[in-house]
């Protein structure tokens, strides 16, 4: 049986990530509070943002901005969306 987590994005128990999605405390925090489904949704949205905003991921400021957007996404706050993009919810 899969481990579950109370997902802060969807506000319900859902299958958890098997491993932290990134190193360090932030990865552990995400693993403990974000479902596999929410993480996959974020990865897709992140890719859209990187492409549309032409983010250079070697630039610390761009990485910092993207992490802020990720936190807003998981906390159901007003996060950056790609202009002209409509999600297929």
C-alpha positions in Angstrom: 0.0 0.0 0.0 1.3 3.4 -0.9 2.1 6.0 1.7 -0.3 9.0 1.8 0.1 12.6 2.8 -2.4 15.4 3.6 -1.7 17.5 0.5 -1.7 21.2 1.2 -2.5 21.9 -2.5 -5.6 19.8 -2.7 -6.5 19.7 1.1 -7.0 15.9 1.2 -5.1 12.7 1.7 -3.4 11.6 -1.5 -0.5 9.3 -2.5 2.8 10.8 -1.3 6.1 11.2 -3.1 8.4 8.2 -2.6 11.5 10.4 -2.2 12.1 14.1 -1.6 11.9 15.8 -5.0 15.0 18.0 -4.3 17.8 17.9 -1.8 17.8 19.5 1.6 15.1 20.6 4.0 12.9 22.0 1.2 12.7 18.6 -0.4 11.7 16.9 2.8 9.1 19.6 3.5 7.6 19.0 0.0 7.6 15.2 0.5 5.8 15.6 3.8 3.2 18.1 2.6 2.6 17.7 -1.1 1.1 14.8 -3.0 2.5 13.1 -6.0 -0.4 14.5 -8.1 0.3 18.1 -7.0 4.0 17.6 -7.6 3.4 16.4 -11.2 1.0 19.3 -11.8 3.7 21.7 -10.5 6.4 20.2 -12.7 4.2 20.8 -15.8 3.5 24.4 -14.7 7.1 25.0 -13.9 8.2 23.9 -17.4 5.6 26.3 -18.9 6.9 29.2 -16.8 10.5 28.5 -17.7 9.8 28.3 -21.4 7.4 31.3 -21.6 9.4 33.6 -19.3 12.7 32.4 -20.9 14.2 31.8 -17.5 17.9 31.0 -17.2 18.0 28.4 -14.5 21.7 29.1 -14.0 20.7 32.5 -12.7 20.2 32.5 -8.9 17.5 35.2 -9.2 15.5 33.2 -11.7 15.7 30.1 -9.5 14.7 32.1 -6.4 11.7 33.6 -8.4 10.6 30.1 -9.5 10.8 28.8 -5.9 8.6 31.6 -4.7 6.1 30.7 -7.4 6.3 27.0 -6.4 5.5 27.9 -2.8 2.5 30.1 -3.9 1.3 27.2 -6.1 1.3 24.7 -3.3 -0.2 27.2 -0.8 -3.1 28.0 -3.2 -2.0 31.7 -3.4 -2.0 33.9 -6.4 0.9 32.4 -8.5 2.3 33.5 -11.9 0.5 31.9 -14.8 1.7 31.9 -18.4 -0.1 34.5 -20.5 -2.6 33.0 -23.0 -2.2 29.6 -21.4 -5.3 27.7 -20.2 -4.9 24.6 -18.1 -6.9 21.5 -19.1 -8.4 20.9 -15.6 
